[in-house]
């Protein structure tokens, strides 16, 4: 019976060490949770970007309007009957 007290104290110290400093500690768990949250955010951004790209591909496959719009925006193309005005601020 006289060894029961020190054994219990050693067990409590062991579990407290593991809780605060060992493998799977609270600090490590918080770091993993933060990393998971960042990865979820990154995954959501990538998913939204992929949806936009899929929609753009569908537009390009289905019509000339999207191709013309892309040529106007990216290449600065205009139709022969149009006049180009450049506004400098």
C-alpha positions in Angstrom: 0.0 0.0 0.0 2.8 2.4 0.7 4.0 2.1 -3.0 0.5 2.9 -4.4 0.9 6.7 -3.9 4.2 7.1 -5.7 3.0 4.8 -8.5 -0.1 6.9 -9.0 2.0 10.1 -9.0 4.3 8.6 -11.6 1.4 7.6 -13.8 -0.1 11.0 -13.6 3.3 12.6 -14.5 3.6 10.2 -17.4 0.2 11.0 -18.8 0.6 14.8 -18.2 3.9 14.6 -20.2 2.3 12.8 -23.0 -0.7 15.2 -23.0 1.5 18.4 -23.2 4.8 17.3 -24.8 4.6 13.8 -26.2 3.4 12.3 -29.5 -0.2 13.4 -30.1 0.2 16.2 -27.6 -2.3 19.1 -27.6 0.3 21.4 -29.2 0.8 18.9 -32.0 -2.9 18.4 -32.4 -3.5 22.2 -32.7 -0.8 22.4 -35.4 -2.4 19.5 -37.3 -5.8 21.2 -37.1 -4.4 24.5 -38.4 -2.6 22.7 -41.2 -5.8 20.8 -42.1 -7.8 24.1 -42.1 -5.2 25.6 -44.5 -5.3 22.6 -46.8 -9.1 22.7 -46.8 -9.0 26.4 -47.8 -6.5 25.7 -50.5 -8.6 22.8 -51.8 -11.7 25.0 -52.0 -9.8 27.6 -53.9 -8.6 25.0 -56.4 -12.1 23.6 -56.7 -13.5 27.0 -57.6 -10.7 27.6 -60.1 -11.4 24.3 -61.7 -15.1 25.0 -62.0 -14.3 28.3 -63.7 -11.9 26.6 -66.1 -14.5 23.9 -66.9 -17.1 26.6 -67.6 -14.6 28.4 -69.8 -13.8 25.2 -71.8 -17.5 24.5 -72.3 -18.0 28.1 -73.6 -15.1 27.8 -76.0 -16.4 24.4 -77.2 -20.0 25.7 -77.7 -19.7 29.0 -79.5 -17.9 31.7 -81.4 -18.9 34.4 -78.9 -16.5 33.1 -76.3 -13.7 32.8 -78.7 -14.3 36.3 -80.0 -14.5 37.7 -76.5 -11.2 35.9 -75.6 -9.5 37.3 -78.7 -10.7 40.8 -77.9 -9.5 40.7 -74.3 -6.2 38.9 -74.6 -5.1 39.9 -78.1 -6.7 43.3 -78.5 -8.5 42.3 -81.7 -11.2 44.4 -83.3 -13.5 43.9 -86.2 -12.8 45.6 -89.5 -15.8 48.0 -89.2 -14.9 49.0 -85.6 -12.8 51.9 -84.5 -10.4 51.5 -81.7 -10.0 54.3 -79.1 -7.4 54.2 -76.4 -8.0 56.3 -73.3 -4.9 57.4 -71.4 -5.4 58.6 -67.8 
